[in-house]
Amino acid sequence: MSSQKPFRILLYYKYVSIDDYEAFAAEHLAYCKQLGVKGRILIAAEGINGTISGTWEQTEAYMSYMHQHPLFFDLLFKIDEAENHAFKKIFVRPKKELVTLRYETPLDPNSISGKRLSPKKFYEQLQREDIIILDGRNGYEYDLGHFRNAIRPDIDSFREFPEWIRTHLSDVKDKPIITYCTGGIRCETLTGVLLNEGFTDVAQLDGGITTYGKEPEVQGRLFDGKMYVFDERIAVRVNHTDEEITIGKCHHCGLPTDTMINCADDLCHAQHLCCDDCLEKHEGYCSDACKPEHDDARELTSSL
């Protein structure tokens, strides 16, 4: 008997020139609404980056629709099964950049990017003692899960990477460096930055952590913790061996946890790891300063 789940999640991107990308975004939004899929799709003059969820029929129709388009005939989709939609709404937004970098030098990943490593080759590289492993994501994503011995970038947004690289890695430009991210798109740009900054031996995990976790030969080995994803699932298992461990630590008490939440304060919404006990104790707030009663007390004090 089939254990097929009723929904699927599609993750995809492609760097390709799109004329009048704003008009294309509007047309694409109308199609997605008509089809009934939900998700988040970014469209720029340089290409498309999206994650959507829908039924099997809806996702099959979407992939067929995209493959019939002359720009996306070879678009690669990473597919996960799910019990429900991974999003509440559909957003299709025109953007200046697919990955916001604002780098001083224009970078086209089709012209400048690192070598591509298959999951098997990446696994082999992870075990080298002379390799530098750079996580191409934000700090809070790293805290939930990462490849063993990877460097944690102390950044809150991708645009901080160039300066962070200059500050922390300028003395190792002659060493081999490998990068990884969720689905691969951030590494397309990050490896270009590294090469432009003078690094000589740069490579990236082809297909990102998502592909690595599905590869039968490696089964997610040497990835500790869970992978952060930007949808309702939040955390996804990568290591499918008996070596899987929890490395996330509760923001409040320090105990192991894989639960990542947004601060309940609408003005904060800080991403933080939180165990079940502390979720109940702190009511979803990242600190006492974010609690409503704290604001009330502060307003009372300032009025005296």
Backbone hydrogen bonds in HBPLUS format (Angstrom, degrees):
<---DONOR---> <-ACCEPTOR-->    atom                        ^
c    i                          cat <-CA-CA->   ^        H-A-AA   ^      H-
h    n   atom  resd res      DA  || num        DHA   H-A  angle D-A-AA Bond
n    s   type  num  typ     dist DA aas  dist angle  dist       angle   num
A0007-PHE N   A0082-ALA O   2.95 MM  75  4.91 150.9  2.04 168.2 158.8     1
A0082-ALA N   A0007-PHE O   2.78 MM  75  4.91 155.0  1.84 134.0 131.2     2
A0008-ARG N   A0054-GLY O   2.81 MM  46  5.70 159.8  1.85 169.1 175.6     3
A0054-GLY N   A0008-ARG O   3.07 MM  46  5.70 149.1  2.17 154.1 163.4     4
A0009-ILE N   A0080-ASP O   2.68 MM  71  5.06 156.7  1.74 151.6 158.6     5
A0080-ASP N   A0009-ILE O   2.99 MM  71  5.06 156.9  2.04 143.7 150.8     6
A0010-LEU N   A0052-ILE O   2.79 MM  42  5.32 161.0  1.82 156.9 163.3     7
A0052-ILE N   A0010-LEU O   2.97 MM  42  5.32 150.6  2.06 144.0 153.0     8
A0011-LEU N   A0078-LYS O   2.92 MM  67  5.03 155.1  1.98 145.1 152.4     9
A0078-LYS N   A0011-LEU O   2.87 MM  67  5.03 169.1  1.88 153.3 156.8    10
A0012-TYR N   A0050-GLY O   3.01 MM  38  5.51 161.4  2.04 164.2 163.3    11
A0050-GLY N   A0012-TYR O   2.90 MM  38  5.51 170.3  1.91 153.4 156.5    12
A0014-LYS N   A0048-ILE O   2.90 MM  34  5.50 151.9  1.97 154.5 156.7    13
A0048-ILE N   A0014-LYS O   2.99 MM  34  5.50 154.7  2.05 150.9 157.4    14
A0016-VAL N   A0046-GLU O   2.77 MM  30  5.40 125.2  2.07 119.0 132.6    15
A0018-ILE N   A0045-ALA O   2.92 MM  27  4.88 160.3  1.96 130.4 135.2    16
A0023-ALA N   A0020-ASP O   3.14 MM   3  5.61 123.3  2.47 108.8 121.0    17
A0024-PHE N   A0020-ASP O   3.12 MM   4  6.47 158.6  2.17 149.9 156.6    18
A0025-ALA N   A0021-TYR O   2.88 MM   4  6.03 150.2  1.97 141.0 148.5    19
A0026-ALA N   A0022-GLU O   3.15 MM   4  6.43 153.4  2.22 142.4 148.4    20
A0027-GLU N   A0023-ALA O   3.04 MM   4  6.32 159.4  2.08 150.7 155.9    21
A0028-HIS N   A0024-PHE O   2.85 MM   4  6.02 154.7  1.92 148.6 156.3    22
A0029-LEU N   A0025-ALA O   2.94 MM   4  6.10 152.2  2.01 145.5 152.5    23
A0030-ALA N   A0026-ALA O   3.20 MM   4  6.43 158.4  2.25 143.5 148.5    24
A0031-TYR N   A0027-GLU O   3.07 MM   4  6.38 155.1  2.13 145.8 152.4    25
A0032-CYS N   A0028-HIS O   2.93 MM   4  6.17 165.0  1.96 152.4 156.0    26
A0033-LYS N   A0029-LEU O   2.98 MM   4  6.18 158.5  2.03 151.7 157.1    27
A0034-GLN N   A0030-ALA O   3.05 MM   4  6.22 157.9  2.10 144.4 150.6    28
A0035-LEU N   A0031-TYR O   2.88 MM   4  6.12 152.3  1.96 150.4 158.6    29
A0036-GLY N   A0032-CYS O   2.84 MM   4  5.97 146.1  1.96 143.0 152.3    30
A0038-LYS N   A0053-SER O   3.02 MM  15  5.38 165.3  2.04 153.7 158.5    31
A0053-SER N   A0038-LYS O   2.67 MM  15  5.38 153.4  1.74 156.9 164.8    32
A0039-GLY N   A0089-LYS O   2.83 MM  50  6.13 141.7  1.97 127.0 137.2    33
A0091-PHE N   A0039-GLY O   2.81 MM  52  6.09 150.4  1.90 142.6 152.5    34
A0040-ARG N   A0051-THR O   2.91 MM  11  5.58 156.4  1.97 161.9 165.8    35
A0051-THR N   A0040-ARG O   3.04 MM  11  5.58 150.7  2.13 141.4 150.5    36
A0041-ILE N   A0091-PHE O   2.81 MM  50  6.09 158.0  1.86 152.9 160.6    37
A0093-ARG N   A0041-ILE O   2.88 MM  52  6.35 158.4  1.92 167.0 168.6    38
A0042-LEU N   A0049-ASN O   2.76 MM   7  5.21 173.8  1.76 158.8 160.4    39
A0049-ASN N   A0042-LEU O   2.95 MM   7  5.21 152.4  2.03 153.1 156.8    40
A0043-ILE N   A0093-ARG O   2.95 MM  50  6.12 162.1  1.98 151.4 152.3    41
A0095-LYS N   A0043-ILE O   2.81 MM  52  5.90 151.3  1.89 144.5 148.8    42
A0044-ALA N   A0047-GLY O   2.93 MM   3  5.30 173.2  1.93 159.1 161.1    43
A0047-GLY N   A0044-ALA O   3.11 MM   3  5.30 163.0  2.14 107.5 112.7    44
A0059-THR N   A0055-THR O   2.88 MM   4  6.08 169.1  1.89 158.7 161.3    45
A0060-GLU N   A0056-TRP O   2.91 MM   4  5.98 154.4  1.98 147.5 154.8    46
A0061-ALA N   A0057-GLU O   3.02 MM   4  6.15 157.5  2.07 143.0 149.2    47
A0062-TYR N   A0058-GLN O   2.91 MM   4  6.16 151.6  1.99 145.4 153.7    48
A0063-MET N   A0059-THR O   2.98 MM   4  6.15 167.2  2.00 148.2 151.0    49
A0064-SER N   A0060-GLU O   3.01 MM   4  6.16 160.0  2.05 147.6 153.4    50
A0065-TYR N   A0061-ALA O   2.90 MM   4  6.04 156.2  1.96 144.3 151.3    51
A0066-MET N   A0062-TYR O   2.96 MM   4  6.23 161.5  1.99 153.8 158.0    52
A0067-HIS N   A0063-MET O   2.95 MM   4  6.11 159.2  1.99 148.1 154.0    53
A0068-GLN N   A0064-SER O   3.10 MM   4  6.26 127.3  2.39 140.3 152.5    54
A0068-GLN N   A0065-TYR O   3.32 MM   3  5.34 141.5  2.48  95.3 105.8    55
A0069-HIS N   A0066-MET O   3.03 MM   3  5.29 153.8  2.10 106.1 114.5    56
A0072-PHE N   A0069-HIS O   3.02 MM   3  5.38 139.7  2.19 110.3 121.6    57
A0075-LEU N   A0072-PHE O   3.10 MM   3  4.98 166.6  2.12 112.2 111.5    58
A0232-GLU N   A0086-ALA O   2.86 MM 146  4.98 171.9  1.87 147.5 148.0    59
A0111-SER N   A0108-ASP O   2.71 MM   3  5.40 161.5  1.74 125.5 132.2    60
A0112-ILE N   A0108-ASP O   2.91 MM   4  6.09 158.6  1.96 152.7 159.6    61
A0115-LYS N   A0202-VAL O   3.01 MM  87  6.40 160.4  2.05 143.8 138.0    62
A0204-GLN N   A0115-LYS O   2.77 MM  89  6.11 155.5  1.83 171.8 175.5    63
A0117-LEU N   A0204-GLN O   2.87 MM  87  5.93 153.0  1.94 171.2 170.2    64
A0206-ASP N   A0117-LEU O   2.90 MM  89  5.38 163.9  1.93 142.6 147.2    65
A0122-PHE N   A0118-SER O   2.78 MM   4  5.97 160.4  1.82 162.8 169.6    66
A0123-TYR N   A0119-PRO O   2.89 MM   4  6.03 156.4  1.95 146.4 152.6    67
A0124-GLU N   A0120-LYS O   3.10 MM   4  6.39 150.0  2.19 142.5 150.2    68
A0125-GLN N   A0121-LYS O   2.94 MM   4  6.23 152.9  2.01 145.9 153.4    69
A0126-LEU N   A0122-PHE O   2.89 MM   4  6.16 147.7  2.00 150.5 159.4    70
A0127-GLN N   A0124-GLU O   3.25 MM   3  5.58 147.3  2.37 103.7 112.4    71
A0128-ARG N   A0125-GLN O   3.07 MM   3  5.40 168.2  2.09 114.5 118.0    72
A0132-ILE N   A0176-PRO O   3.00 MM  44  6.25 154.1  2.07 146.7 155.0    73
A0178-ILE N   A0132-ILE O   2.83 MM  46  6.24 162.5  1.86 170.8 176.9    74
A0151-ILE N   A0133-ILE O   2.75 MM  18  6.06 162.4  1.78 160.2 163.3    75
A0134-LEU N   A0178-ILE O   2.87 MM  44  6.17 170.4  1.88 165.8 168.8    76
A0135-ASP N   A0151-ILE O   3.37 MM  16  6.00 165.6  2.39 148.7 152.1    77
A0136-GLY N   A0180-TYR O   2.81 MM  44  5.49 155.4  1.86 168.6 170.9    78
A0141-GLU N   A0138-ASN O   3.19 MM   3  5.46 130.8  2.44 103.6 116.0    79
A0142-TYR N   A0138-ASN O   3.22 MM   4  6.55 156.2  2.28 150.9 157.6    80
A0139-GLY N   A0155-ILE O   3.29 MM  16  5.86 173.9  2.29 160.7 159.4    81
A0143-ASP N   A0139-GLY O   2.98 MM   4  6.28 152.5  2.06 149.2 157.0    82
A0145-GLY N   A0141-GLU O   3.34 MM   4  6.66 153.1  2.41 145.0 151.8    83
A0226-LYS N   A0144-LEU O   3.18 MM  82  5.78 152.6  2.25 128.1 125.0    84
A0146-HIS N   A0224-ASP O   2.91 MM  78  5.57 143.2  2.05 154.7 163.9    85
A0224-ASP N   A0146-HIS O   2.90 MM  78  5.57 158.8  1.94 155.8 151.0    86
A0150-ALA N   A0147-PHE O   3.07 MM   3  5.58 150.7  2.16 140.7 138.2    87
A0148-ARG N   A0222-LEU O   2.90 MM  74  5.61 163.6  1.92 166.3 168.8    88
A0155-ILE N   A0153-PRO O   2.90 MM   2  5.54 133.7  2.12 104.2  90.7    89
A0160-GLU N   A0157-SER O   3.10 MM   3  5.85 165.9  2.12 121.3 125.8    90
A0161-PHE N   A0158-PHE O   3.01 MM   3  5.68 171.0  2.01 125.1 128.0    91
A0164-TRP N   A0160-GLU O   3.09 MM   4  6.21 159.1  2.14 154.3 160.7    92
A0165-ILE N   A0161-PHE O   2.80 MM   4  5.94 160.6  1.84 166.6 170.4    93
A0166-ARG N   A0162-PRO O   3.09 MM   4  6.35 159.2  2.13 146.1 151.3    94
A0167-THR N   A0163-GLU O   2.99 MM   4  6.17 149.5  2.09 145.9 154.1    95
A0168-HIS N   A0164-TRP O   2.89 MM   4  5.98 156.3  1.95 152.3 158.1    96
A0169-LEU N   A0165-ILE O   2.85 MM   4  5.16 155.5  1.91 141.3 145.9    97
A0172-VAL N   A0169-LEU O   3.13 MM   3  5.62 169.4  2.14 122.6 123.5    98
A0175-LYS N   A0172-VAL O   3.11 MM   3  5.50 167.4  2.12 115.7 119.4    99
A0200-THR N   A0173-LYS O   3.40 MM  27  6.65 153.6  2.47 174.0 166.6   100
A0177-ILE N   A0201-ASP O   2.93 MM  24  6.28 161.7  1.97 166.8 172.4   101
A0203-ALA N   A0177-ILE O   3.04 MM  26  6.47 149.5  2.13 156.0 163.6   102
A0179-THR N   A0203-ALA O   2.96 MM  24  6.42 147.5  2.07 142.8 152.2   103
A0205-LEU N   A0179-THR O   3.00 MM  26  6.42 145.8  2.12 154.4 164.1   104
A0209-ILE N   A0181-CYS O   2.90 MM  28  6.17 158.5  1.94 156.5 163.3   105
A0210-THR N   A0182-THR O   3.02 MM  28  6.00 171.5  2.03 171.5 168.8   106
A0188-GLU N   A0184-GLY O   3.27 MM   4  6.57 135.7  2.48 144.1 155.8   107
A0188-GLU N   A0185-ILE O   3.18 MM   3  5.18 132.8  2.41  95.7 108.3   108
A0190-LEU N   A0186-ARG O   2.83 MM   4  6.03 166.7  1.85 150.0 154.6   109
A0191-THR N   A0187-CYS O   2.95 MM   4  5.62 169.3  1.96 137.7 141.0   110
A0192-GLY N   A0189-THR O   3.04 MM   3  5.08 119.9  2.41  96.8 112.5   111
A0193-VAL N   A0189-THR O   2.97 MM   4  6.36 149.0  2.07 151.1 160.1   112
A0194-LEU N   A0190-LEU O   2.98 MM   4  6.31 161.4  2.01 151.8 156.3   113
A0195-LEU N   A0191-THR O   2.98 MM   4  6.18 162.4  2.01 146.5 150.7   114
A0196-ASN N   A0192-GLY O   2.92 MM   4  6.05 156.6  1.98 144.3 151.4   115
A0197-GLU N   A0193-VAL O   2.81 MM   4  6.00 135.0  2.02 145.8 158.8   116
A0197-GLU N   A0194-LEU O   3.20 MM   3  5.04 128.1  2.48  90.5 104.2   117
A0199-PHE N   A0194-LEU O   3.00 MM   5  5.51 162.6  2.03 154.0 148.4   118
A0198-GLY N   A0195-LEU O   3.15 MM   3  5.28 160.5  2.19 103.7 109.2   119
A0208-GLY N   A0205-LEU O   3.14 MM   3  5.33 164.3  2.16 121.8 124.4   120
A0212-TYR N   A0208-GLY O   3.17 MM   4  6.45 161.0  2.21 148.0 153.8   121
A0213-GLY N   A0209-ILE O   2.95 MM   4  6.13 157.7  2.00 158.9 161.4   122
A0214-LYS N   A0211-THR O   3.10 MM   3  5.32 144.7  2.23 104.2 114.5   123
A0215-GLU N   A0212-TYR O   3.33 MM   3  5.37 153.0  2.40 101.1 108.7   124
A0218-VAL N   A0215-GLU O   3.23 MM   3  5.79 133.5  2.46 113.0 123.3   125
A0219-GLN N   A0215-GLU O   2.79 MM   4  5.57 164.6  1.82 172.5 178.0   126
A0221-ARG N   A0218-VAL O   2.99 MM   3  5.63 163.0  2.02 123.4 128.6   127
A0240-HIS N   A0219-GLN O   2.79 MM  21  5.36 164.8  1.81 153.2 158.6   128
A0223-PHE N   A0220-GLY O   3.21 MM   3  5.90 142.9  2.35 141.7 142.3   129
A0225-GLY N   A0245-ILE O   3.02 MM  20  5.62 131.5  2.27 147.5 152.0   130
A0227-MET N   A0236-VAL O   2.83 MM   9  5.10 174.5  1.83 153.4 152.7   131
A0236-VAL N   A0227-MET O   2.90 MM   9  5.10 150.0  2.00 137.3 147.2   132
A0229-VAL N   A0234-ILE O   2.80 MM   5  5.01 153.7  1.87 134.6 139.9   133
A0234-ILE N   A0231-ASP O   3.23 MM   3  5.82 140.2  2.39 119.7 127.2   134
A0235-ALA N   A0233-ARG O   2.68 MM   2  5.64 139.6  1.84 111.7  97.8   135
A0244-GLU N   A0241-THR O   3.34 MM   3  5.99 165.8  2.36 118.0 118.5   136
A0257-THR N   A0248-GLY O   2.87 MM   9  5.19 153.0  1.94 125.5 130.2   137
A0250-CYS N   A0255-LEU O   2.77 MM   5  5.30 164.8  1.79 149.1 153.4   138
A0254-GLY N   A0250-CYS O   2.92 MM   4  4.48 138.9  2.09 118.2 128.7   139
A0251-HIS N   A0273-LEU O   2.79 MM  22  5.39 175.1  1.79 139.1 139.7   140
A0274-CYS N   A0259-THR O   2.91 MM  15  5.74 159.1  1.95 157.5 163.7   141
A0261-ILE N   A0272-HIS O   2.94 MM  11  5.62 172.7  1.95 153.7 153.4   142
A0272-HIS N   A0261-ILE O   2.91 MM  11  5.62 159.0  1.95 160.7 167.5   143
A0263-CYS N   A0270-ALA O   2.93 MM   7  5.06 133.1  2.15 119.5 133.8   144
A0264-ALA N   A0284-GLY O   2.87 MM  20  5.19 144.3  2.00 120.2 129.0   145
A0268-CYS N   A0265-ASP O   2.90 MM   3  5.24 156.5  1.96 112.6 120.5   146
A0269-HIS N   A0265-ASP O   2.93 MM   4  5.82 134.9  2.14 156.0 169.9   147
A0279-LEU N   A0275-CYS O   2.89 MM   4  6.05 142.2  2.03 149.4 161.3   148
A0280-GLU N   A0276-ASP O   3.19 MM   4  6.46 154.5  2.25 146.6 151.3   149
A0281-LYS N   A0277-ASP O   2.93 MM   4  6.15 159.5  1.98 144.5 151.3   150
A0282-HIS N   A0278-CYS O   2.79 MM   4  5.62 167.0  1.81 143.4 147.1   151
A0283-GLU N   A0279-LEU O   2.95 MM   4  5.43 111.9  2.43 125.6 137.9   152
A0285-TYR N   A0282-HIS O   3.06 MM   3  5.66 170.2  2.07 123.5 126.3   153
A0290-CYS N   A0287-SER O   3.11 MM   3  5.62 153.9  2.18 110.6 117.7   154
A0291-LYS N   A0288-ASP O   3.08 MM   3  5.34 155.1  2.14 108.1 115.7   155
A0294-HIS N   A0291-LYS O   2.98 MM   3  5.38 133.6  2.20 108.2 120.8   156
A0295-ASP N   A0291-LYS O   3.33 MM   4  6.80 150.9  2.42 147.9 155.7   157
A0295-ASP N   A0292-PRO O   3.06 MM   3  5.14 114.9  2.50  96.8 112.0   158
A0296-ASP N   A0292-PRO O   2.94 MM   4  6.29 155.7  2.00 152.1 159.4   159
A0297-ALA N   A0293-GLU O   2.95 MM   4  6.10 157.0  2.00 140.6 146.4   160
A0298-ARG N   A0294-HIS O   2.91 MM   4  6.10 153.1  1.98 145.4 153.3   161
A0299-GLU N   A0295-ASP O   2.88 MM   4  6.10 157.8  1.93 148.6 154.3   162
A0300-LEU N   A0296-ASP O   2.97 MM   4  6.18 152.9  2.05 144.9 152.4   163
A0301-THR N   A0297-ALA O   2.95 MM   4  6.16 157.3  2.00 146.3 152.1   164
A0302-SER N   A0298-ARG O   2.96 MM   4  6.18 158.4  2.01 148.2 153.9   165
A0303-SER N   A0299-GLU O   3.13 MM   4  6.23 129.4  2.40 135.6 147.4   166
A0303-SER N   A0300-LEU O   3.25 MM   3  5.23 136.7  2.45  93.7 105.5   167
A0304-LEU N   A0301-THR O   3.28 MM   3  5.43 152.4  2.36 101.7 109.6   168
